[in-house]
């Protein structure tokens, strides 16, 4: 089957196989978040200690958001893209304006993921 994805600066920098990897990372992060958060609920510790779920929750959010946006944060920050059907096969972006668009998109996704991580962590604190 032919690859129908193409690189679009600031919008799409990964193809189907890379998207699957980001989705898997999202699911793993979510599972870790739920297990860790639930375990911490039963320990005789301060509810504020549950803020540690911020880390896996943010990882989960990063994975899901990158898959949804079809955009890899690391690639965006480093001027790379991979819209092929082969994981790890990156190409370099030489156009300065494309790199800037990609970096802006990467920062946007990071901010969204951190905000979601904070919300989830606070949810466990106040549960």
N, C-alpha and C positions, 0 to 999 in steps of 0.2 A: 504494500500500500504506500502510495506516495505521501511524503510529508507536506502538509498544506500550511504549516505555520511559517511565518516569516518574522524577522526582527523588526520591531517598530520602536524607535527611540522613545523612552519614557513610558512605554505601554506594555511591550511584550519582549522578553529577552530569553525565554526558555520554551522548549518544545515538549511534546507529550511525555517522554521518558523522564525528563527533569521535573516536570509537573507531578508525575507519580511519586518521585522521591520526596518532594516537598509535602505531598499529601500524607505519605507514610510517616514523615517526621511529625506532622501535625497530630496524627493518631497516637503515635508513641508518647508525645508530650502530653496529650490529653489523658491517656491512661495513667501515666506517672502522676499527673496532677491529681486525678481522682483518688488513686490509691494513697498517695502521700497525704493529701488533704483529709481523707477519711480517717487514716491512722492517727493523724495529729489531733483529730476531734476527740479521740478516746483517751489520750494521754493527759495526765494531770499537770499540764503546763499552761502558761499564760496564753490566752487566745491570740495575742499578738505574735507569738512564735509561729503561728500558722502562716504568717506572711511569707515564709520560705517557699510556699507554693507558687509565689510570683515567678520563680525561675522556670519550672516546667510549664506553667501556664503561658508564659511569654513565648517559650519555644513552640508550644502547640499553636499559639496564635500566629507566630511567624510562618510555620509550616503551612497552615491553612490559608493564610493571606497570600503567601507567595504562589500557592497553587491556584487560588481564585483569580489573582491578578495576572497569572502567567508571567511572573517576574521574580527573578532571583535577586535578593538583596546584595549578596556577596558579589555576584557578577556585575550588578549595577554600580556598586561602589568601585569596582576594579576595572571598569571599561571592557567587559567581556559579554558574550552572549553565546547561547547554544540552543538553536531551534531545530537541530537535527534529531534523529531518532536514536542517537547514541549518547549515553550518559558520559559526561566528562570531556566531550569534544568541544572545546571552546574556540571562539574566534575573537580577535581583538577589534575594538572600535577605535578608529583613528580620528574621527570627526569630533572636535572639541565640543560643539553644541549638542551632539548626541550623548556624549559622556555626561554633560551637565544635566540633561533631561533625565538620564538614567540615575544619576546620583540623587536628584530631587525625588524621584519615584521611590528609590530605596529608603531614603530618610522618611518619607511619608509612611511606608509600610512598617518601618521600625517604630515610629511614633504610635501608629495604630496598635501594633502588637504589645507595646509597653502599656498603653492605656488599658487594653483588654487584660493583660497580666495583672495590673493593679486592681482592676474591678473584680477579677476572680479571687485574688488573694484577700481582698477586703470582704468578699462574700464568705470566705472560710473563717475570717476573724469574727464576723458578726453572726455566724450561723449558730 
